[in-house]
Amino acid sequence: MNNGKGNNKRGASSGKGKTGFGPKKPSGTGKPTFKKDEKKTGFPKPKPSFDKPKGPKTPKKPSNPDEIRLNKYIANSGVCSRRDADIYIQSGNVKVNNEVVTEMGYKVMPGDVVNFDGTVITPEKKEYILLNKPKGFTTSREEDMNSNNVLDLVRNATRAKLQAVGRMDKTTTGLLLFTNDTDMVRKFTTPNQRSSKVYQISLDKNLKFEDLERIASGLTIDNHRVFVEEVSYIEDQPKSEVGLKMKTSNVKVVRSIFEHLDYNVLKVDRVVFAGLTKKNLPRGNWRFLTEQEIINLRNI
């Protein structure tokens, strides 16, 4: 009978009273045993610490609240992100007061001149606002002192100092771009710009087909040659409604084309500006441009 006892796998000794369990007596012929040295723990002994002499602490230099990190300064100017600004700084493409700065964490003081990749920048973030201009507002105070200025329509949009890109009289309607980016303003108001604008013009009478062809082939107005990209009648509208595509943002040039041919211009509506349209932008409303739209404008 087993009686619940386990088998001794090592085998039991045939000697009386020996069970194979319990402590074995040390054998004189066995391997020597070593007693553990309690003093040796295996851990390095702690080194004695010496108190450093306490001297006067160096006072911290007070931070100037007007200081701003260089990468943030660049990012606030709108030219790129902080991360990209760090890359430009490390590459030696940023100067402060005409000295190349590659130090990360460099701080700019008020009055410092920062040159980013060859262009002087300002920390003001660039803003771009598109307005669908209504009648009765002008871009110039000098034109009509009694007329409202277009800046009144976007004044609460931002604290940035905006200016209109191009000029519009109070009777002209349609897309008008505002920005504090002087490079962008210059880009879209120079005579050799490459961006297209589309205008819808209402005349006091039908436009003769031969006059339409004359406009298409180019006119000489005040000793200046004026070229258009496209001109056509507007589909399903009277022949007095004309569509005109050209690069100028100066509405006066648009009006002069038809006035040169003895037509009175009743209305000019800019429906496309450098790829921007009036979609979902009712008359009198404005919106900020998307990042992609800003990129597209810069790449024109």
C-alpha positions in Angstrom: 0.0 0.0 0.0 1.3 3.4 -0.9 -0.3 5.4 2.0 0.2 8.6 0.0 4.0 8.7 0.2 5.8 9.7 -2.9 8.5 7.6 -4.5 12.1 8.6 -4.0 13.3 9.0 -7.5 16.9 9.1 -6.4 16.5 5.7 -4.9 16.4 4.8 -1.1 19.5 3.5 0.7 19.3 -0.1 1.8 20.7 0.9 5.2 18.3 0.8 8.2 16.7 4.0 9.2 17.9 5.9 6.2 15.0 7.4 4.2 16.8 9.6 1.6 15.1 12.7 3.0 16.3 15.3 5.4 19.7 16.9 5.9 22.8 14.9 5.0 25.7 14.7 7.3 28.9 16.2 6.0 31.3 13.8 4.6 34.9 14.0 5.3 35.8 13.0 1.7 33.2 15.4 0.0 33.8 18.7 -1.6 34.9 21.5 0.8 32.2 23.9 1.8 32.7 27.7 2.1 31.1 29.9 4.5 29.6 33.1 3.1 31.4 36.2 4.2 28.7 38.5 5.5 31.0 41.4 5.0 31.2 40.9 1.3 27.9 42.0 -0.2 28.9 42.4 -3.9 28.1 46.1 -3.8 30.7 48.9 -4.0 31.5 50.6 -0.8 30.0 54.1 -0.7 32.6 56.8 -1.2 33.0 59.3 1.6 31.2 62.5 0.8 32.9 65.8 1.4 30.8 68.9 1.9 31.6 71.6 -0.7 32.4 74.9 0.7 29.4 77.1 0.5 30.2 80.4 -1.3 28.0 83.2 -2.5 25.5 82.1 -5.2 25.9 83.8 -8.6 22.7 85.8 -9.1 20.6 84.8 -12.2 20.5 87.3 -14.9 16.9 88.7 -15.0 15.1 87.8 -18.2 13.9 90.5 -20.5 10.2 90.2 -21.2 10.7 91.6 -24.6 13.2 88.9 -25.6 11.9 86.3 -28.0 13.6 83.1 -29.2 14.9 83.3 -32.7 12.9 80.4 -34.1 9.7 81.8 -32.6 10.5 85.2 -34.1 10.9 83.5 -37.5 7.7 81.5 -37.1 5.7 84.6 -36.1 6.8 86.3 -39.3 4.9 83.6 -41.2 7.7 82.3 -43.4 7.9 78.8 -41.9 7.2 76.7 -38.7 9.5 76.7 -35.7 10.9 73.3 -36.6 11.8 74.5 -40.1 13.2 77.7 -38.6 15.6 75.6 -36.5 16.9 73.9 -39.7 17.5 77.2 -41.3 19.3 78.5 -38.2 21.6 75.5 -38.0 22.3 75.8 -41.8 23.6 79.3 -41.3 20.8 81.0 -43.3 19.7 83.4 -40.6 21.5 86.6 -39.6 20.8 88.9 -36.7 22.2 92.4 -37.1 24.1 91.2 -40.1 25.8 88.4 -38.1 25.2 84.7 -38.9 23.5 83.0 -35.9 23.6 79.2 -35.6 23.0 79.0 -31.8 19.8 77.2 -30.9 17.8 79.1 -28.3 19.3 82.5 -29.4 17.1 85.3 -28.2 16.2 88.4 -30.3 15.9 91.8 -28.7 13.6 94.6 -29.8 15.3 96.6 -32.5 17.3 93.6 -33.8 17.3 93.2 -37.6 16.7 89.5 -38.6 17.5 88.4 -42.1 16.0 85.1 -43.1 17.4 83.4 -46.2 18.2 86.8 -47.7 15.1 88.7 -46.7 14.5 91.0 -43.7 11.5 89.7 -41.7 9.3 91.1 -38.9 7.8 89.0 -36.1 4.2 90.0 -37.0 2.4 87.0 -38.2 1.3 87.3 -41.8 -2.5 87.5 -42.3 -4.4 87.0 -45.6 -8.1 87.8 -45.8 -10.4 87.6 -48.8 -13.3 89.9 -49.1 -16.3 89.9 -51.5 -16.5 93.6 -51.7 -20.0 95.2 -52.0 -20.8 98.6 -53.6 -20.3 101.8 -51.8 -16.8 101.1 -50.4 -13.5 102.4 -51.8 -9.9 101.5 -51.2 -8.9 105.1 -51.0 -9.9 107.8 -48.6 -8.8 110.4 -51.2 -11.3 109.3 -53.8 -14.4 110.2 -51.9 -14.3 111.5 -48.4 -17.9 110.6 -47.9 -17.5 107.0 -49.0 -16.8 104.1 -46.6 -13.4 102.5 -46.7 -13.1 98.7 -47.4 -10.9 98.4 -44.3 -14.0 99.0 -42.2 -15.3 95.7 -43.4 -12.3 93.7 -42.1 -11.2 95.9 -39.2 -12.3 93.4 -36.5 -10.8 90.4 -38.3 -7.2 90.9 -36.9 -5.0 93.3 -35.1 -2.5 93.2 -38.0 -2.1 96.3 -40.1 -3.7 95.2 -43.3 -3.7 96.8 -46.8 -5.7 96.0 -49.9 -4.0 94.4 -52.8 -4.8 96.7 -55.7 -7.4 99.5 -55.8 -11.1 99.4 -56.2 -13.5 102.3 -56.6 -16.8 102.4 -54.8 -18.8 101.0 -57.7 -16.6 98.0 -58.3 -17.5 94.7 -56.5 -16.0 91.3 -56.1 -12.9 89.7 -54.7 -10.4 91.9 -52.9 -7.4 90.5 -51.0 -6.0 92.1 -47.8 -2.7 91.3 -46.1 0.1 92.7 -44.0 2.6 90.8 -46.2 4.2 93.6 -48.2 6.0 91.2 -50.5 2.6 89.7 -51.4 1.2 93.2 -52.1 4.1 94.0 -54.3 3.9 90.7 -56.1 0.3 91.2 -57.2 0.5 94.9 -58.0 3.6 95.0 -60.3 3.0 95.3 -64.0 4.8 92.1 -64.8 2.8 89.8 -62.4 1.7 86.4 -63.7 -1.6 85.8 -61.8 -4.9 85.9 -63.7 -8.0 87.7 -62.7 -11.5 87.3 -64.2 -13.9 90.2 -64.4 -17.6 90.3 -65.3 -18.4 93.7 -66.9 -21.8 95.2 -67.5 -22.0 97.8 -70.4 -24.6 100.4 -71.3 -25.1 98.6 -74.7 -24.2 95.4 -76.5 -20.6 94.9 -77.3 -20.1 94.6 -81.0 -18.4 91.5 -82.2 -15.7 93.5 -84.0 -14.9 95.3 -80.8 -14.7 92.0 -79.0 -12.1 90.9 -81.5 -10.2 94.1 -81.2 -10.0 93.6 -77.4 -8.9 90.1 -77.9 -6.0 91.1 -80.3 -4.8 93.9 -77.9 -5.4 97.6 -77.7 -3.1 100.6 -77.4 -4.4 103.0 -74.7 -2.5 106.2 -73.8 0.6 104.8 -75.6 0.5 101.6 -73.6 -0.2 98.2 -75.1 -3.0 96.4 -73.2 -3.3 92.6 -73.6 -6.0 90.3 -72.3 -5.9 86.6 -72.0 -9.6 86.0 -72.9 -12.7 88.0 -73.6 -16.1 86.6 -74.4 -19.8 87.2 -74.1 -21.4 85.6 -71.0 -23.5 82.6 -71.8 -27.3 83.1 -71.6 -26.8 86.8 -70.9 -27.3 89.9 -73.1 -24.3 90.9 -75.3 -23.8 93.8 -72.9 -22.5 91.3 -70.3 -18.9 90.5 -71.0 -16.3 88.2 -69.3 -12.7 89.4 -69.3 -9.6 87.5 -68.1 -6.3 89.4 -67.7 -3.4 89.7 -65.3 -3.9 93.3 -64.0 -5.4 93.9 -60.5 -6.0 97.5 -61.5 -9.7 97.9 -62.2 -9.1 101.2 -63.9 -7.3 99.4 -66.7 -10.4 97.1 -67.1 -12.7 100.1 -67.4 -10.4 101.9 -69.8 -10.5 99.0 -72.3 -14.2 99.5 -72.9 -14.3 103.3 -72.5 -11.6 103.5 -75.1 -14.1 101.9 -77.5 -16.9 104.3 -76.5 -18.8 102.1 -74.0 -19.9 103.2 -70.6 -19.1 100.7 -67.9 -22.0 100.2 -65.5 -20.5 97.5 -63.4 -17.3 95.6 -62.8 -17.3 92.5 -60.7 -14.1 90.5 -60.0 -15.1 86.9 -59.8 -11.7 85.2 -59.7 -8.4 86.5 -58.2 -5.3 84.5 -58.7 -7.2 81.2 -58.4 -9.4 82.4 -55.5 -13.1 82.4 -56.2 -16.3 83.7 -54.5 -17.5 80.2 -53.7 -19.4 80.2 -50.3 -18.5 83.9 -49.8 -21.6 86.1 -50.0 -21.3 89.8 -50.9 -19.9 91.8 -48.0 -18.4 88.8 -46.2 -14.8 87.9 -45.7 -12.7 84.9 -44.7 -9.1 83.9 -43.9 -7.2 82.1 -46.6 -6.3 78.5 -46.0 -2.7 77.4 -45.7 -2.9 75.7 -49.1 -4.3 78.9 -50.7 -1.4 80.9 -49.2 1.1 78.4 -50.6 -0.5 78.6 -54.0 -0.3 82.4 -54.0 3.4 82.3 -53.0 4.1 79.8 -55.8 2.6 81.9 -58.6 
